[in-house]
């Protein structure tokens, strides 16, 4: 689309299959380790196959055979073309629990921002990337820190408050409605109870 992006940086936690794939070509599935960044606690990336398709010359048959081998053995080595193509587009970084916690602390101490563990892993990747320091780096926040308040408090000593729009969430009365499972009934209920947002 013309956006002048030098490169994308893939940030992973210790569940680092993408880091290994992009740095050494090793796409081998291991055991999932639970961390304070649960959205990164995966082994198989659902969209990685699309990248491999493009990097492999868009050869569907070759990719299908490669993925069938992966399904069988839970291990795959990227081809030279896939590795070289990925290296031209991406850098990769891996952060352990200590790196994540230090990034949360750094964001609070240096910028006065409370960030969640996933964002902290991205920030760690940005801060340790081997790129020209004259090139601006953008780290995207991925969740509100209050969703991971224990991890944020351990790293900063600050317990992040809920956003103001849901600040009283835990004091609100719990409500539920039983609706039949049909499309029409659900549509009618939503239409009758929806409130405009503007």
Secondary structure, 3 states (H helix, E strand, C coil): CCCCCCCEEEEECCCCHHHHHHHHCEEECCCCCCCCCHHHCCCCCCCHHHHHHHHCCCCHHHHHHHHHHHHHHCEEECCHHHHHHHHHHEEEEECCHHHHHHHHHHHHHHHCCCCCHHHHHHHHHHHHCCCCCCCCCCCCCCCCHHHHHHHHHHHHCCCCCCCHHHCCHHHCCCCCCCCCCCHHHHHHHHHHHCCCCC
